[in-house]
Amino acid sequence: MPYRDVSAAGDEISAVLAAGRDPRNRLVFRQLPATRAVTSVEAQTALHVYADASAWRLDVLTADERGALAMDVRAKALDDLDLVILAELAPDARRPAAAVAARLGKPESTIRRRLAALPLRTQTYVDPLRLGLHVDANLWLRLPPADLDRVGTALAAHPAVHGVLSTTGRANLHVAVWLADLEALHRFITTDLAGLGVPDVETVLVGSAVKRPGLRG
């Protein structure tokens, strides 16, 4: 689970699960309902991603600063060994070269050389609290199908939004936001969402981000 949050009330857990193509997930349909502490389980499937946290930007750097941080990635044709190394790193890209080398039966020096030449991109995730964004909230929107794409696309470009997904279920658009305070959240709902013609929204404040990119949980 790349994301796992506990609501501010402490009685609700929301999570994103990468479950693959099989809809009969054992955790969702067997293990959680069988757990005595769990009183109910509600699951939706993400149908379309308009924006995710990897694309979120605070936009405080100048063009020169962004250029200085940009990676010079040159095109490189990948051979069979490169593809095998990438497959080994797919579950956990932080695995050391020595572990990959031992797994593949290759010299560590070869693996290190290949890794240095691969066009890998590193993403840095910043704690929103350090940016003065003290309100973390999940909003569940109910929209007419004709408005779903328009609203999802518009919200994906909003500076406070770090995630927008269309989903199955009673609410068909999930929006994740970082904002400075509750007054800013109120303005987002009454001005930004209302301005887009959103007729129905349920707001859940995140009390604890148990697992996010960069956090082990």
C-alpha positions in Angstrom: 0.0 0.0 0.0 1.8 3.2 -1.1 -0.7 5.4 0.8 -2.4 4.8 4.2 -4.1 7.5 6.2 -6.0 7.7 9.5 -8.8 10.2 9.8 -8.6 13.1 12.3 -11.5 11.4 14.2 -9.3 8.3 14.5 -12.1 5.9 13.5 -11.5 5.6 9.8 -8.6 4.4 7.7 -8.2 5.2 4.0 -5.6 3.4 1.8 -4.5 3.1 -1.8 -3.8 -0.5 -2.8 -1.9 -1.5 -5.9 -3.7 -4.8 -6.4 -3.0 -5.6 -10.1 -5.7 -6.9 -12.4 -7.3 -9.4 -10.1 -10.4 -7.8 -8.6 -10.7 -10.6 -5.9 -8.1 -9.1 -3.6 -7.6 -11.3 -0.5 -6.7 -8.4 1.8 -9.9 -6.4 0.9 -12.4 -9.2 0.7 -11.2 -11.8 3.2 -8.6 -10.5 5.7 -10.0 -7.1 6.6 -13.7 -8.3 7.0 -12.4 -11.1 9.2 -10.6 -8.7 11.5 -12.7 -8.1 14.7 -11.6 -4.4 15.0 -12.9 -3.7 11.5 -16.6 -2.9 11.5 -17.0 -2.2 7.8 -15.0 -2.1 4.6 -15.8 0.0 1.5 -13.7 -0.4 -1.6 -13.6 1.5 -4.8 -11.6 1.0 -8.0 -9.6 3.9 -9.5 -10.8 4.3 -13.1 -8.7 7.2 -14.2 -5.8 9.3 -12.7 -6.0 13.0 -13.4 -3.1 13.8 -11.1 -1.0 12.1 -8.4 1.5 13.3 -5.8 4.5 12.7 -8.1 3.3 15.6 -10.3 2.6 18.1 -7.5 4.7 21.2 -7.4 4.8 24.1 -5.0 6.3 26.3 -7.8 8.7 28.3 -5.6 11.8 27.7 -7.7 12.9 30.0 -10.5 13.5 28.7 -14.0 17.3 28.8 -13.5 17.0 26.8 -10.2 14.8 24.2 -11.9 17.3 24.0 -14.7 20.2 23.5 -12.3 18.4 20.6 -10.7 17.4 18.9 -13.9 19.0 15.7 -14.8 20.8 15.3 -18.1 19.2 12.0 -19.2 20.5 10.8 -22.5 18.7 8.1 -24.5 20.2 4.6 -23.9 19.2 1.4 -25.6 18.4 -1.2 -22.9 19.7 -4.7 -23.4 18.5 -7.9 -21.7 20.6 -7.4 -18.6 19.3 -3.9 -18.1 15.7 -5.1 -18.2 16.5 -7.9 -15.7 18.1 -5.3 -13.3 15.0 -3.0 -13.6 12.7 -6.0 -12.9 14.7 -6.7 -9.8 14.5 -3.1 -8.6 10.7 -2.8 -9.4 9.5 -4.0 -5.9 12.1 -1.8 -4.1 14.3 0.6 -6.0 16.4 1.1 -2.9 17.9 -2.4 -3.0 21.7 -2.2 -2.9 23.7 -3.2 -5.9 25.3 -6.0 -3.9 21.9 -7.6 -3.3 20.9 -7.3 -7.0 24.3 -8.7 -8.0 23.9 -11.7 -5.7 20.4 -12.3 -6.9 21.4 -12.3 -10.6 24.8 -14.0 -10.1 26.7 -11.1 -11.6 29.7 -9.2 -10.4 28.8 -6.3 -8.2 31.0 -4.0 -10.3 29.0 -4.9 -13.4 25.7 -4.1 -11.6 27.0 -0.8 -10.3 28.2 0.2 -13.8 24.9 -0.7 -15.3 22.9 1.2 -12.7 25.1 4.3 -13.2 24.3 4.2 -16.9 20.6 3.6 -16.6 18.3 6.6 -17.2 16.8 6.5 -13.8 14.8 9.4 -12.3 14.8 10.2 -8.6 11.7 11.8 -7.0 11.9 13.8 -3.9 8.8 14.1 -1.6 8.6 17.0 0.8 6.8 17.0 4.1 3.9 19.4 3.5 4.1 20.6 7.2 7.5 22.0 6.5 5.9 24.1 3.7 3.2 25.5 6.1 0.5 23.2 4.7 -1.1 22.0 8.0 -4.4 20.7 6.6 -4.4 17.4 4.8 -7.8 16.4 3.5 -9.5 13.8 1.3 -12.6 15.0 -0.5 -15.1 12.7 -2.1 -17.2 14.4 -4.9 -20.4 13.2 -6.5 -20.7 14.5 -10.0 -22.9 14.0 -13.1 -21.0 11.9 -15.6 -21.1 14.8 -18.1 -19.1 16.9 -15.6 -16.6 14.4 -14.4 -13.8 14.9 -16.9 -14.1 18.7 -16.9 -13.9 19.0 -13.1 -11.2 16.3 -12.8 -9.0 18.1 -15.3 -9.5 21.5 -13.7 -8.7 20.3 -10.2 -5.6 18.5 -11.4 -4.2 21.9 -12.2 -5.1 23.5 -8.8 -2.0 24.3 -6.7 -3.5 22.8 -3.5 -4.4 19.5 -5.1 -1.9 16.6 -5.0 -4.2 13.8 -6.2 -7.4 13.5 -8.4 -8.9 10.1 -9.3 -12.1 9.1 -10.8 -13.5 6.0 -9.0 -16.3 3.5 -8.8 -18.7 3.8 -5.9 -21.2 6.5 -4.6 -18.6 9.2 -4.9 -17.0 9.2 -8.4 -14.2 11.7 -8.0 -11.6 11.6 -5.2 -9.5 14.7 -4.5 -6.6 15.0 -2.1 -5.5 18.5 -1.0 -2.8 20.2 1.2 -3.8 23.6 2.5 -2.5 26.1 5.1 -5.5 25.9 7.5 -9.2 25.1 7.9 -10.2 28.6 6.6 -8.3 27.8 3.4 -10.1 24.5 3.1 -13.4 26.3 3.6 -12.6 28.7 0.7 -11.5 25.8 -1.4 -14.9 24.1 -1.0 -17.1 27.2 -1.2 -15.2 29.0 -3.9 -13.1 26.6 -6.0 -15.4 23.5 -5.9 -18.6 25.6 -6.0 -17.2 27.6 -8.9 -16.8 24.3 -10.8 -20.4 23.4 -10.2 -19.7 20.6 -7.8 -23.1 19.7 -6.2 -22.0 17.3 -3.5 -18.8 16.8 -1.5 -17.8 14.8 1.6 -14.7 16.0 3.4 -12.4 13.8 5.6 -9.6 15.4 7.5 -6.4 13.3 7.7 -5.2 13.1 11.3 -2.1 10.9 10.6 -0.4 10.0 7.3 0.8 6.5 8.3 2.4 5.7 5.0 3.3 8.0 2.1 6.1 8.0 -0.4 9.3 8.6 1.7 7.7 7.2 4.9 8.1 3.6 5.9 4.9 2.1 7.4 
